[in-house]
């Protein structure tokens, strides 16, 4: 059984390569936003030091990742929230419960960091009903819905 673990800086190169597989399924990819491996590597290194970063390996191959930023809730700075920014399990590994094991590990790591809330996100372009069903089954409640507008002015 594949067990997720906290990532180390030595895992970043493989995680960045694996993340590109996920990127190709997002709406951002379809809108022409390039995958910047250097920026993703810097972000991953930063989150290993300041957030929660989990990796699931099958031998020496990354098959699942979760990156979360930790910070205070807007209305009470004493309540810390861990918010997912990247969560992806390779399609061939989704039926065996790896995604749930990653979430359980994230919750344990969050608790050890005095996190009060864990917030997971759904991408509209990647079968959102499937992770939504898992989140609800694990006790997550829908609290927000995000909308994105392409302003075409950042380039």
Residue pairs with C-beta under 8 A, 6 or more apart in sequence:
1 96
2 56
2 57
2 58
2 63
2 64
2 93
2 96
2 98
2 101
3 56
3 101
3 105
4 54
4 55
4 56
4 64
4 66
4 98
4 101
4 102
4 105
5 54
5 55
5 56
5 57
5 105
6 52
6 53
6 54
6 55
6 109
7 15
7 44
7 48
7 53
7 54
7 55
7 65
8 48
9 45
9 48
11 55
11 62
12 41
12 44
12 45
12 48
13 41
14 55
14 60
14 61
14 62
15 44
15 53
15 55
15 62
15 65
16 37
16 40
16 41
16 44
17 37
17 62
18 62
18 63
18 65
18 88
18 90
19 35
19 40
19 65
19 86
19 88
20 35
20 37
21 88
21 90
22 65
22 86
22 88
23 29
23 35
25 123
25 125
25 126
26 123
26 125
26 126
27 123
27 124
27 125
27 148
29 35
30 125
31 150
43 67
44 53
44 67
47 53
47 67
47 68
47 69
47 85
50 69
50 70
51 67
51 68
51 69
51 70
51 82
52 66
52 67
52 68
52 70
52 82
52 106
52 109
52 110
52 113
53 65
53 66
53 67
53 68
54 64
54 65
54 66
54 102
54 105
54 106
54 109
55 62
55 64
55 65
56 62
56 63
56 64
56 65
56 89
56 93
56 98
56 101
56 102
57 63
58 93
63 89
63 90
63 92
63 93
63 98
64 88
64 89
64 90
64 93
64 98
64 99
64 102
65 86
65 87
65 88
66 84
66 86
66 87
66 102
66 103
66 106
67 84
67 85
67 86
67 87
68 82
68 83
68 84
68 85
68 106
68 110
68 118
69 82
69 83
69 85
70 80
70 81
70 82
70 83
70 110
70 113
70 115
71 80
71 81
71 83
72 78
72 79
72 80
72 81
73 79
73 80
73 81
73 116
73 117
79 116
79 117
80 113
80 114
80 115
80 116
80 117
81 115
81 116
81 117
81 118
81 119
82 106
82 110
82 113
82 115
82 117
82 118
82 119
83 118
83 119
83 121
84 118
84 119
84 120
84 121
85 121
87 99
87 102
87 120
87 121
87 131
89 98
89 99
89 102
99 131
99 134
100 134
100 138
103 120
103 134
103 138
106 118
107 118
110 118
118 140
119 143
120 131
120 135
120 140
121 146
122 128
122 131
122 132
132 142
